[in-house]
Amino acid sequence: MNIQARKLGLIEEFLRIDDETLLIKLESFIKQEKKISHERSLKPMSLENFHEIINLAKQDSDAGRVISHQDLKKKAQKWK
């Protein structure tokens, strides 16, 4: 059985569930597994890369390419 057929079978089974507690548990399980999968795919940053990013941030700050916290909050309010 291929993965698409297994997904369809799982969907059919899922649609027959009438127990809300079971649905909550399944939702929680899926979220947790997705989080674990995402965390496994993360790669640590090298120290060299970290220092490079810090130096770029310092250059931006020195050149005035920054925005204050308050100004950013004001801009964000307009996004809504």
Summary of the structure (lengths in Angstrom):
residues: 80
radius of gyration: 23.0
end to end distance: 46.5
largest distance: 60.9
contacts: 132
relative contact order: 0.05
helix: 78%
strand: 0%
